[in-house]
Amino acid sequence: MELNKVVKKAMIDLDIKGAKSLADKTGLSKEKCFRLLKGDGSLRLDDVVLALNVLGIKIKFVSKGEE
């Protein structure tokens, strides 16, 4: 599943509406939150991890051959 879809689902579950609300919860700029929701892939990993932690999402890295 694409990261932006996972983020949007978590936002719905936590009743966070829009990039501004996500920015308020995470401390990231509204522009960074827009880019995360858009899925453009230009965010720093630290920013993504911060947002996902606030949303209660854990990232697991695996090798391409594993899934």
C-alpha positions in Angstrom: 0.0 0.0 0.0 1.2 3.5 -0.7 2.4 5.5 2.2 0.1 8.5 1.6 -2.9 6.1 1.7 -1.8 4.6 5.0 -1.4 8.2 6.4 -4.8 9.2 5.2 -6.4 6.1 6.8 -4.7 6.8 10.1 -5.8 10.4 10.0 -9.4 9.3 9.5 -9.1 6.8 12.4 -7.7 9.6 14.6 -10.2 12.2 13.4 -7.5 14.4 12.0 -8.9 16.5 9.1 -6.5 17.9 6.6 -2.9 18.9 6.3 -3.2 21.9 8.7 -4.5 19.6 11.5 -1.8 17.1 10.8 0.8 19.9 10.9 -0.6 21.1 14.3 -0.3 17.5 15.7 3.2 16.8 14.3 4.9 20.1 14.5 5.8 19.8 10.8 5.0 22.7 8.4 1.7 22.6 6.6 3.7 22.3 3.3 5.5 19.2 4.4 2.2 17.7 5.5 0.7 18.5 2.1 3.6 16.7 0.4 3.2 13.7 2.7 -0.5 13.4 1.9 0.2 13.9 -1.8 2.8 11.2 -1.8 5.4 13.1 -3.8 8.3 11.5 -1.9 10.3 14.6 -1.3 10.2 14.6 2.5 13.2 13.8 4.6 13.0 10.4 6.4 13.1 12.1 9.8 9.9 14.1 8.9 8.1 11.0 7.7 9.1 9.0 10.8 7.9 11.9 13.0 4.5 12.1 11.3 4.0 8.3 11.4 4.9 8.1 15.1 2.3 10.7 15.9 -0.2 8.7 13.8 0.7 5.5 15.6 2.3 3.9 12.5 5.5 1.8 12.7 7.8 1.5 9.7 9.5 -1.8 9.1 12.3 -1.9 6.5 12.8 -5.2 4.6 15.1 -6.3 1.8 13.5 -6.3 -1.7 13.5 -10.1 -1.8 11.6 -10.4 1.5 8.0 -9.5 2.0 
